[in-house]
């Protein structure tokens, strides 16, 4: 796992659920966070961590990175990294991210109409 000084966490600040969770992590970590709500759909569909060399991780892998670099969440990082839990977490995350993405798109569309 790359160390905390390297990655920048990209999240959708306009998603109230995403923003609530990230605000909590910001208080407990030294990670760099960036609002990606204006960057395009790719970044609205999952949590991303971007590294200086251009590599990215997303979804559950990004959360594991955040947790492993956030005080009090190292245990969760280790737990979710276990093979069976990791697989289940990826399935659950894909489902929840899909719902949050479409909730965000529909809600924003209705606001701009």
N, CA, C and O atoms as CSV, one atom per row, in Angstrom:
chain,resi,resn,atom,element,x,y,z
A,1,UNK,N,N,0.851,-1.183,0.000
A,1,UNK,CA,C,0.000,0.000,0.000
A,1,UNK,C,C,0.891,1.239,0.000
A,1,UNK,O,O,1.863,1.310,0.751
A,2,UNK,N,N,0.556,2.210,-0.842
A,2,UNK,CA,C,1.337,3.443,-0.902
A,2,UNK,C,C,1.107,4.258,0.367
A,2,UNK,O,O,0.077,4.118,1.026
A,3,UNK,N,N,2.072,5.110,0.702
A,3,UNK,CA,C,1.908,5.848,1.961
A,3,UNK,C,C,1.044,7.094,1.789
A,3,UNK,O,O,0.777,7.535,0.672
A,4,UNK,N,N,0.617,7.647,2.915
A,4,UNK,CA,C,-0.384,8.707,2.907
A,4,UNK,C,C,0.059,9.991,2.236
A,4,UNK,O,O,-0.793,10.758,1.786
A,5,UNK,N,N,1.339,10.258,2.150
A,5,UNK,CA,C,1.785,11.506,1.554
A,5,UNK,C,C,1.667,11.491,0.035
A,5,UNK,O,O,1.839,12.527,-0.607
A,6,UNK,N,N,1.382,10.358,-0.533
A,6,UNK,CA,C,1.365,10.237,-1.983
A,6,UNK,C,C,0.005,10.461,-2.627
A,6,UNK,O,O,-0.082,11.130,-3.656
A,7,UNK,N,N,-1.052,9.921,-2.047
A,7,UNK,CA,C,-2.340,9.904,-2.733
A,7,UNK,C,C,-3.241,11.071,-2.405
A,7,UNK,O,O,-3.230,11.598,-1.292
A,8,UNK,N,N,-4.034,11.473,-3.409
A,8,UNK,CA,C,-5.052,12.500,-3.231
A,8,UNK,C,C,-6.408,11.821,-3.398
A,8,UNK,O,O,-6.655,11.156,-4.404
A,9,UNK,N,N,-7.279,11.990,-2.417
A,9,UNK,CA,C,-8.591,11.352,-2.424
A,9,UNK,C,C,-9.562,12.236,-3.193
A,9,UNK,O,O,-9.748,13.407,-2.860
A,10,UNK,N,N,-10.182,11.667,-4.228
A,10,UNK,CA,C,-11.148,12.391,-5.053
A,10,UNK,C,C,-12.545,11.912,-4.692
A,10,UNK,O,O,-12.839,10.719,-4.768
A,11,UNK,N,N,-13.403,12.844,-4.301
A,11,UNK,CA,C,-14.748,12.475,-3.866
A,11,UNK,C,C,-15.757,13.506,-4.351
A,11,UNK,O,O,-15.400,14.634,-4.691
A,12,UNK,N,N,-17.018,13.100,-4.378
A,12,UNK,CA,C,-18.101,13.969,-4.828
A,12,UNK,C,C,-18.659,14.741,-3.635
A,12,UNK,O,O,-19.454,14.211,-2.860
A,13,UNK,N,N,-18.243,15.975,-3.498
A,13,UNK,CA,C,-18.667,16.812,-2.380
A,13,UNK,C,C,-20.161,17.132,-2.427
A,13,UNK,O,O,-20.766,17.422,-1.395
A,14,UNK,N,N,-20.752,17.080,-3.610
A,14,UNK,CA,C,-22.173,17.408,-3.746
A,14,UNK,C,C,-23.090,16.254,-3.350
A,14,UNK,O,O,-24.299,16.444,-3.219
A,15,UNK,N,N,-22.535,15.075,-3.161
A,15,UNK,CA,C,-23.301,13.933,-2.649
A,15,UNK,C,C,-23.277,14.045,-1.128
A,15,UNK,O,O,-22.215,13.946,-0.512
A,16,UNK,N,N,-24.439,14.250,-0.526
A,16,UNK,CA,C,-24.488,14.490,0.921
A,16,UNK,C,C,-23.932,13.314,1.725
A,16,UNK,O,O,-23.278,13.523,2.746
A,17,UNK,N,N,-24.181,12.099,1.283
A,17,UNK,CA,C,-23.675,10.920,1.992
A,17,UNK,C,C,-22.152,10.840,1.871
A,17,UNK,O,O,-21.454,10.608,2.857
A,18,UNK,N,N,-21.647,11.033,0.648
A,18,UNK,CA,C,-20.196,10.997,0.416
A,18,UNK,C,C,-19.499,12.093,1.221
A,18,UNK,O,O,-18.487,11.848,1.877
A,19,UNK,N,N,-20.048,13.289,1.162
A,19,UNK,CA,C,-19.445,14.433,1.839
A,19,UNK,C,C,-19.432,14.238,3.357
A,19,UNK,O,O,-18.446,14.569,4.016
A,20,UNK,N,N,-20.509,13.710,3.907
A,20,UNK,CA,C,-20.591,13.452,5.344
A,20,UNK,C,C,-19.471,12.510,5.789
A,20,UNK,O,O,-18.788,12.758,6.782
A,21,UNK,N,N,-19.301,11.433,5.036
A,21,UNK,CA,C,-18.275,10.445,5.391
A,21,UNK,C,C,-16.865,11.021,5.256
A,21,UNK,O,O,-16.026,10.823,6.134
A,22,UNK,N,N,-16.607,11.725,4.169
A,22,UNK,CA,C,-15.272,12.283,3.940
A,22,UNK,C,C,-14.935,13.345,4.988
A,22,UNK,O,O,-13.791,13.424,5.435
A,23,UNK,N,N,-15.911,14.159,5.382
A,23,UNK,CA,C,-15.658,15.156,6.436
A,23,UNK,C,C,-15.160,14.475,7.710
A,23,UNK,O,O,-14.281,14.992,8.399
A,24,UNK,N,N,-15.726,13.326,8.008
A,24,UNK,CA,C,-15.297,12.566,9.186
A,24,UNK,C,C,-13.840,12.120,9.037
A,24,UNK,O,O,-13.050,12.266,9.969
A,25,UNK,N,N,-13.481,11.579,7.870
A,25,UNK,CA,C,-12.112,11.113,7.649
A,25,UNK,C,C,-11.119,12.275,7.658
A,25,UNK,O,O,-9.995,12.124,8.137
A,26,UNK,N,N,-11.525,13.426,7.136
A,26,UNK,CA,C,-10.638,14.596,7.103
A,26,UNK,C,C,-10.171,14.979,8.506
A,26,UNK,O,O,-9.029,15.399,8.693
A,27,UNK,N,N,-11.044,14.836,9.476
A,27,UNK,CA,C,-10.708,15.196,10.856
A,27,UNK,C,C,-9.677,14.247,11.463
A,27,UNK,O,O,-9.003,14.601,12.430
A,28,UNK,N,N,-9.552,13.055,10.907
A,28,UNK,CA,C,-8.720,12.014,11.518
A,28,UNK,C,C,-7.501,11.625,10.686
A,28,UNK,O,O,-6.768,10.708,11.057
A,29,UNK,N,N,-7.276,12.312,9.566
A,29,UNK,CA,C,-6.142,11.937,8.713
A,29,UNK,C,C,-5.452,13.171,8.145
A,29,UNK,O,O,-5.969,14.286,8.218
A,30,UNK,N,N,-4.298,12.944,7.590
A,30,UNK,CA,C,-3.533,13.998,6.925
A,30,UNK,C,C,-3.622,13.859,5.404
A,30,UNK,O,O,-2.854,14.490,4.677
A,31,UNK,N,N,-4.538,13.051,4.933
A,31,UNK,CA,C,-4.682,12.844,3.495
A,31,UNK,C,C,-5.136,14.131,2.815
A,31,UNK,O,O,-5.774,14.985,3.432
A,32,UNK,N,N,-4.800,14.253,1.545
A,32,UNK,CA,C,-5.270,15.378,0.734
A,32,UNK,C,C,-6.577,14.950,0.067
A,32,UNK,O,O,-6.669,13.857,-0.493
A,33,UNK,N,N,-7.573,15.813,0.133
A,33,UNK,CA,C,-8.887,15.526,-0.444
A,33,UNK,C,C,-9.216,16.578,-1.492
A,33,UNK,O,O,-8.865,17.748,-1.343
A,34,UNK,N,N,-9.896,16.150,-2.558
A,34,UNK,CA,C,-10.293,17.079,-3.614
A,34,UNK,C,C,-11.717,16.767,-4.059
A,34,UNK,O,O,-12.068,15.613,-4.303
A,35,UNK,N,N,-12.528,17.816,-4.160
A,35,UNK,CA,C,-13.883,17.680,-4.679
A,35,UNK,C,C,-13.803,17.398,-6.178
A,35,UNK,O,O,-13.196,18.167,-6.923
A,36,UNK,N,N,-14.403,16.321,-6.611
A,36,UNK,CA,C,-14.344,15.961,-8.033
A,36,UNK,C,C,-15.719,16.044,-8.690
A,36,UNK,O,O,-15.913,15.500,-9.778
A,37,UNK,N,N,-16.673,16.713,-8.050
A,37,UNK,CA,C,-18.042,16.732,-8.570
A,37,UNK,C,C,-18.149,17.413,-9.932
A,37,UNK,O,O,-19.134,17.205,-10.640
A,38,UNK,N,N,-17.169,18.213,-10.311
A,38,UNK,CA,C,-17.181,18.880,-11.614
A,38,UNK,C,C,-16.226,18.234,-12.617
A,38,UNK,O,O,-16.044,18.757,-13.717
A,39,UNK,N,N,-15.621,17.120,-12.257
A,39,UNK,CA,C,-14.620,16.476,-13.111
A,39,UNK,C,C,-15.204,15.502,-14.129
A,39,UNK,O,O,-14.481,15.050,-15.016
A,40,UNK,N,N,-16.458,15.174,-14.032
A,40,UNK,CA,C,-17.056,14.236,-14.969
A,40,UNK,C,C,-17.549,12.972,-14.296
A,40,UNK,O,O,-17.219,12.683,-13.146
A,41,UNK,N,N,-18.349,12.225,-15.042
A,41,UNK,CA,C,-19.031,11.047,-14.505
A,41,UNK,C,C,-18.105,9.992,-13.918
A,41,UNK,O,O,-18.454,9.347,-12.929
A,42,UNK,N,N,-16.943,9.809,-14.506
A,42,UNK,CA,C,-16.025,8.775,-14.005
A,42,UNK,C,C,-15.825,8.924,-12.499
A,42,UNK,O,O,-15.868,7.939,-11.762
A,43,UNK,N,N,-15.608,10.143,-12.052
A,43,UNK,CA,C,-15.310,10.390,-10.645
A,43,UNK,C,C,-16.556,10.483,-9.773
A,43,UNK,O,O,-16.448,10.541,-8.549
A,44,UNK,N,N,-17.726,10.497,-10.382
A,44,UNK,CA,C,-18.971,10.501,-9.613
A,44,UNK,C,C,-19.418,9.086,-9.286
A,44,UNK,O,O,-20.253,8.883,-8.405
A,45,UNK,N,N,-18.867,8.111,-9.990
A,45,UNK,CA,C,-19.314,6.723,-9.845
A,45,UNK,C,C,-18.589,5.949,-8.751
A,45,UNK,O,O,-19.021,4.858,-8.379
A,46,UNK,N,N,-17.496,6.495,-8.230
A,46,UNK,CA,C,-16.729,5.785,-7.196
A,46,UNK,C,C,-15.772,6.750,-6.513
A,46,UNK,O,O,-15.446,7.809,-7.048
A,47,UNK,N,N,-15.334,6.368,-5.334
A,47,UNK,CA,C,-14.274,7.092,-4.645
A,47,UNK,C,C,-12.961,6.730,-5.332
A,47,UNK,O,O,-12.713,5.559,-5.621
A,48,UNK,N,N,-12.125,7.719,-5.594
A,48,UNK,CA,C,-10.832,7.503,-6.244
A,48,UNK,C,C,-9.709,8.032,-5.370
A,48,UNK,O,O,-9.899,8.961,-4.585
A,49,UNK,N,N,-8.543,7.431,-5.516
A,49,UNK,CA,C,-7.305,7.991,-4.981
A,49,UNK,C,C,-6.354,8.084,-6.162
A,49,UNK,O,O,-6.130,7.109,-6.879
A,50,UNK,N,N,-5.803,9.271,-6.349
A,50,UNK,CA,C,-4.913,9.552,-7.474
A,50,UNK,C,C,-3.500,9.785,-6.931
A,50,UNK,O,O,-3.308,10.515,-5.958
A,51,UNK,N,N,-2.517,9.154,-7.575
A,51,UNK,CA,C,-1.129,9.260,-7.143
A,51,UNK,C,C,-0.334,10.109,-8.130
A,51,UNK,O,O,-0.712,10.204,-9.297
A,52,UNK,N,N,0.755,10.725,-7.687
A,52,UNK,CA,C,1.544,11.609,-8.548
A,52,UNK,C,C,2.017,10.966,-9.854
A,52,UNK,O,O,2.197,11.661,-10.854
A,53,UNK,N,N,2.217,9.661,-9.853
A,53,UNK,CA,C,2.685,8.990,-11.078
A,53,UNK,C,C,1.554,8.719,-12.063
A,53,UNK,O,O,1.775,8.117,-13.114
A,54,UNK,N,N,0.326,9.168,-11.723
A,54,UNK,CA,C,-0.814,9.004,-12.621
A,54,UNK,C,C,-1.661,7.776,-12.352
A,54,UNK,O,O,-2.744,7.646,-12.923
A,55,UNK,N,N,-1.204,6.877,-11.505
A,55,UNK,CA,C,-2.018,5.701,-11.198
A,55,UNK,C,C,-3.178,6.093,-10.289
A,55,UNK,O,O,-3.101,7.056,-9.526
A,56,UNK,N,N,-4.238,5.327,-10.394
A,56,UNK,CA,C,-5.431,5.558,-9.590
A,56,UNK,C,C,-5.921,4.235,-9.018
A,56,UNK,O,O,-5.741,3.174,-9.615
A,57,UNK,N,N,-6.536,4.322,-7.865
A,57,UNK,CA,C,-7.284,3.194,-7.325
A,57,UNK,C,C,-8.684,3.708,-7.049
A,57,UNK,O,O,-8.877,4.903,-6.824
A,58,UNK,N,N,-9.665,2.811,-7.065
A,58,UNK,CA,C,-11.035,3.277,-6.872
A,58,UNK,C,C,-11.833,2.289,-6.038
A,58,UNK,O,O,-11.407,1.162,-5.787
A,59,UNK,N,N,-13.000,2.747,-5.618
A,59,UNK,CA,C,-13.937,1.891,-4.915
A,59,UNK,C,C,-13.399,1.376,-3.598
A,59,UNK,O,O,-12.862,2.138,-2.794
A,60,UNK,N,N,-13.546,0.085,-3.382
A,60,UNK,CA,C,-13.127,-0.547,-2.131
A,60,UNK,C,C,-11.626,-0.366,-1.917
A,60,UNK,O,O,-11.187,-0.129,-0.791
A,61,UNK,N,N,-10.845,-0.474,-2.971
A,61,UNK,CA,C,-9.396,-0.276,-2.841
A,61,UNK,C,C,-9.085,1.132,-2.336
A,61,UNK,O,O,-8.184,1.314,-1.517
A,62,UNK,N,N,-9.826,2.122,-2.821
A,62,UNK,CA,C,-9.633,3.502,-2.366
A,62,UNK,C,C,-10.020,3.647,-0.899
A,62,UNK,O,O,-9.333,4.328,-0.137
A,63,UNK,N,N,-11.117,3.008,-0.502
A,63,UNK,CA,C,-11.512,3.064,0.907
A,63,UNK,C,C,-10.478,2.389,1.800
A,63,UNK,O,O,-10.184,2.886,2.887
A,64,UNK,N,N,-9.928,1.273,1.361
A,64,UNK,CA,C,-8.886,0.600,2.142
A,64,UNK,C,C,-7.692,1.533,2.323
A,64,UNK,O,O,-7.110,1.601,3.406
A,65,UNK,N,N,-7.331,2.248,1.266
A,65,UNK,CA,C,-6.237,3.221,1.353
A,65,UNK,C,C,-6.572,4.317,2.371
A,65,UNK,O,O,-5.748,4.652,3.222
A,66,UNK,N,N,-7.777,4.869,2.279
A,66,UNK,CA,C,-8.199,5.924,3.214
A,66,UNK,C,C,-8.184,5.394,4.643
A,66,UNK,O,O,-7.621,6.027,5.536
A,67,UNK,N,N,-8.793,4.248,4.856
A,67,UNK,CA,C,-8.856,3.683,6.210
A,67,UNK,C,C,-7.471,3.387,6.773
A,67,UNK,O,O,-7.215,3.619,7.954
A,68,UNK,N,N,-6.582,2.876,5.931
A,68,UNK,CA,C,-5.243,2.533,6.421
A,68,UNK,C,C,-4.434,3.778,6.777
A,68,UNK,O,O,-3.420,3.681,7.468
A,69,UNK,N,N,-4.873,4.941,6.312
A,69,UNK,CA,C,-4.189,6.199,6.601
A,69,UNK,C,C,-5.027,7.138,7.467
A,69,UNK,O,O,-4.758,8.338,7.525
A,70,UNK,N,N,-6.041,6.592,8.137
A,70,UNK,CA,C,-6.925,7.385,8.996
A,70,UNK,C,C,-6.890,6.807,10.405
A,70,UNK,O,O,-7.108,5.612,10.604
A,71,UNK,N,N,-6.614,7.668,11.377
A,71,UNK,CA,C,-6.527,7.226,12.774
A,71,UNK,C,C,-7.800,6.504,13.191
A,71,UNK,O,O,-8.908,7.002,12.993
A,72,UNK,N,N,-7.623,5.324,13.772
A,72,UNK,CA,C,-8.744,4.543,14.277
A,72,UNK,C,C,-9.396,3.623,13.263
A,72,UNK,O,O,-10.337,2.909,13.607
A,73,UNK,N,N,-8.924,3.618,12.019
A,73,UNK,CA,C,-9.545,2.797,10.982
A,73,UNK,C,C,-8.619,1.738,10.396
A,73,UNK,O,O,-8.998,1.044,9.452
A,74,UNK,N,N,-7.420,1.603,10.936
A,74,UNK,CA,C,-6.496,0.584,10.445
A,74,UNK,C,C,-7.080,-0.811,10.530
A,74,UNK,O,O,-6.867,-1.635,9.640
A,75,UNK,N,N,-7.817,-1.081,11.598
A,75,UNK,CA,C,-8.442,-2.399,11.771
A,75,UNK,C,C,-9.444,-2.680,10.649
A,75,UNK,O,O,-9.543,-3.812,10.175
A,76,UNK,N,N,-10.187,-1.653,10.224
A,76,UNK,CA,C,-11.176,-1.839,9.160
A,76,UNK,C,C,-10.478,-2.100,7.829
A,76,UNK,O,O,-10.929,-2.920,7.030
A,77,UNK,N,N,-9.382,-1.400,7.602
A,77,UNK,CA,C,-8.574,-1.625,6.406
A,77,UNK,C,C,-8.113,-3.081,6.331
A,77,UNK,O,O,-8.202,-3.717,5.281
A,78,UNK,N,N,-7.623,-3.598,7.452
A,78,UNK,CA,C,-7.146,-4.988,7.493
A,78,UNK,C,C,-8.289,-5.981,7.331
A,78,UNK,O,O,-8.150,-6.982,6.628
A,79,UNK,N,N,-9.407,-5.709,7.973
A,79,UNK,CA,C,-10.568,-6.598,7.883
A,79,UNK,C,C,-11.096,-6.685,6.455
A,79,UNK,O,O,-11.315,-7.780,5.935
A,80,UNK,N,N,-11.298,-5.540,5.827
A,80,UNK,CA,C,-11.859,-5.523,4.471
A,80,UNK,C,C,-10.862,-6.063,3.449
A,80,UNK,O,O,-11.262,-6.471,2.359
A,81,UNK,N,N,-9.589,-6.071,3.778
A,81,UNK,CA,C,-8.570,-6.629,2.877
A,81,UNK,C,C,-8.562,-8.155,2.846
A,81,UNK,O,O,-7.961,-8.746,1.949
A,82,UNK,N,N,-9.215,-8.801,3.804
A,82,UNK,CA,C,-9.292,-10.265,3.796
A,82,UNK,C,C,-10.061,-10.719,2.552
A,82,UNK,O,O,-11.090,-10.130,2.222
A,83,UNK,N,N,-9.580,-11.754,1.859
A,83,UNK,CA,C,-10.139,-12.138,0.558
A,83,UNK,C,C,-11.664,-12.254,0.480
A,83,UNK,O,O,-12.264,-11.651,-0.410
A,84,UNK,N,N,-12.298,-12.989,1.357
A,84,UNK,CA,C,-13.748,-13.175,1.241
A,84,UNK,C,C,-14.491,-11.875,1.538
A,84,UNK,O,O,-15.477,-11.555,0.875
A,85,UNK,N,N,-14.020,-11.135,2.523
A,85,UNK,CA,C,-14.665,-9.865,2.865
A,85,UNK,C,C,-14.427,-8.844,1.759
A,85,UNK,O,O,-15.322,-8.066,1.429
A,86,UNK,N,N,-13.227,-8.843,1.187
A,86,UNK,CA,C,-12.911,-7.939,0.084
A,86,UNK,C,C,-13.858,-8.175,-1.091
A,86,UNK,O,O,-14.388,-7.226,-1.670
A,87,UNK,N,N,-14.063,-9.430,-1.435
A,87,UNK,CA,C,-14.964,-9.770,-2.543
A,87,UNK,C,C,-16.384,-9.310,-2.256
A,87,UNK,O,O,-17.027,-8.709,-3.116
A,88,UNK,N,N,-16.875,-9.585,-1.060
A,88,UNK,CA,C,-18.225,-9.150,-0.687
A,88,UNK,C,C,-18.324,-7.626,-0.654
A,88,UNK,O,O,-19.331,-7.062,-1.081
A,89,UNK,N,N,-17.291,-6.962,-0.154
A,89,UNK,CA,C,-17.284,-5.498,-0.099
A,89,UNK,C,C,-17.333,-4.893,-1.496
A,89,UNK,O,O,-18.005,-3.884,-1.711
A,90,UNK,N,N,-16.627,-5.499,-2.446
A,90,UNK,CA,C,-16.650,-4.990,-3.829
A,90,UNK,C,C,-18.045,-5.105,-4.431
A,90,UNK,O,O,-18.497,-4.195,-5.126
A,91,UNK,N,N,-18.725,-6.210,-4.170
A,91,UNK,CA,C,-20.089,-6.400,-4.680
A,91,UNK,C,C,-21.025,-5.375,-4.046
A,91,UNK,O,O,-21.792,-4.715,-4.747
A,92,UNK,N,N,-20.964,-5.242,-2.734
A,92,UNK,CA,C,-21.813,-4.286,-2.027
A,92,UNK,C,C,-21.506,-2.857,-2.458
A,92,UNK,O,O,-22.424,-2.064,-2.665
A,93,UNK,N,N,-20.228,-2.522,-2.594
A,93,UNK,CA,C,-19.844,-1.167,-2.997
A,93,UNK,C,C,-20.364,-0.851,-4.397
A,93,UNK,O,O,-20.877,0.243,-4.633
A,94,UNK,N,N,-20.239,-1.789,-5.319
A,94,UNK,CA,C,-20.724,-1.562,-6.686
A,94,UNK,C,C,-22.215,-1.247,-6.678
A,94,UNK,O,O,-22.668,-0.350,-7.388
A,95,UNK,N,N,-22.969,-1.981,-5.879
A,95,UNK,CA,C,-24.413,-1.763,-5.767
A,95,UNK,C,C,-24.717,-0.387,-5.162
A,95,UNK,O,O,-25.512,0.374,-5.714
A,96,UNK,N,N,-24.089,-0.073,-4.039
A,96,UNK,CA,C,-24.343,1.210,-3.372
A,96,UNK,C,C,-23.862,2.396,-4.204
A,96,UNK,O,O,-24.538,3.423,-4.260
A,97,UNK,N,N,-22.719,2.267,-4.843
A,97,UNK,CA,C,-22.195,3.347,-5.680
A,97,UNK,C,C,-23.132,3.611,-6.858
A,97,UNK,O,O,-23.351,4.763,-7.233
A,98,UNK,N,N,-23.684,2.549,-7.439
A,98,UNK,CA,C,-24.638,2.689,-8.537
A,98,UNK,C,C,-25.864,3.477,-8.085
A,98,UNK,O,O,-26.311,4.389,-8.781
A,99,UNK,N,N,-26.403,3.128,-6.928
A,99,UNK,CA,C,-27.580,3.823,-6.389
A,99,UNK,C,C,-27.258,5.288,-6.098
A,99,UNK,O,O,-28.023,6.176,-6.474
A,100,UNK,N,N,-26.142,5.542,-5.439
A,100,UNK,CA,C,-25.771,6.924,-5.114
A,100,UNK,C,C,-25.520,7.750,-6.366
A,100,UNK,O,O,-25.896,8.921,-6.422
A,101,UNK,N,N,-24.887,7.152,-7.375
A,101,UNK,CA,C,-24.621,7.858,-8.627
A,101,UNK,C,C,-25.929,8.287,-9.283
A,101,UNK,O,O,-26.077,9.450,-9.657
A,102,UNK,N,N,-26.877,7.367,-9.427
A,102,UNK,CA,C,-28.133,7.706,-10.092
A,102,UNK,C,C,-28.993,8.629,-9.242
A,102,UNK,O,O,-29.719,9.466,-9.779
A,103,UNK,N,N,-28.920,8.488,-7.941
A,103,UNK,CA,C,-29.623,9.420,-7.051
A,103,UNK,C,C,-29.082,10.831,-7.267
A,103,UNK,O,O,-29.846,11.792,-7.357
A,104,UNK,N,N,-27.767,10.943,-7.349
A,104,UNK,CA,C,-27.123,12.236,-7.583
A,104,UNK,C,C,-27.516,12.802,-8.942
A,104,UNK,O,O,-27.871,13.977,-9.040
A,105,UNK,N,N,-27.457,11.985,-9.993
A,105,UNK,CA,C,-27.775,12.450,-11.349
A,105,UNK,C,C,-29.232,12.891,-11.460
A,105,UNK,O,O,-29.514,13.944,-12.033
A,106,UNK,N,N,-30.153,12.108,-10.924
A,106,UNK,CA,C,-31.579,12.444,-11.007
A,106,UNK,C,C,-31.876,13.692,-10.190
A,106,UNK,O,O,-32.583,14.582,-10.663
A,107,UNK,N,N,-31.353,13.772,-8.985
A,107,UNK,CA,C,-31.599,14.921,-8.123
A,107,UNK,C,C,-31.048,16.194,-8.755
A,107,UNK,O,O,-31.726,17.222,-8.754
A,108,UNK,N,N,-29.836,16.144,-9.294
A,108,UNK,CA,C,-29.244,17.332,-9.921
A,108,UNK,C,C,-29.976,17.728,-11.185
A,108,UNK,O,O,-30.109,18.918,-11.473
A,109,UNK,N,N,-30.454,16.755,-11.947
A,109,UNK,CA,C,-31.216,17.059,-13.155
A,109,UNK,C,C,-32.494,17.801,-12.784
A,109,UNK,O,O,-32.856,18.775,-13.446
A,110,UNK,N,N,-33.181,17.355,-11.736
A,110,UNK,CA,C,-34.431,17.999,-11.342
A,110,UNK,C,C,-34.179,19.411,-10.815
A,110,UNK,O,O,-35.049,20.272,-10.943
A,111,UNK,N,N,-33.020,19.666,-10.232
A,111,UNK,CA,C,-32.700,21.012,-9.754
A,111,UNK,C,C,-32.430,21.971,-10.901
A,111,UNK,O,O,-32.758,23.154,-10.815
A,112,UNK,N,N,-31.830,21.463,-11.980
A,112,UNK,CA,C,-31.473,22.335,-13.097
A,112,UNK,C,C,-32.620,22.549,-14.073
A,112,UNK,O,O,-32.508,23.384,-14.970
A,113,UNK,N,N,-33.724,21.815,-13.922
A,113,UNK,CA,C,-34.876,21.962,-14.829
A,113,UNK,C,C,-35.706,23.165,-14.474
A,113,UNK,O,O,-36.710,23.439,-15.132
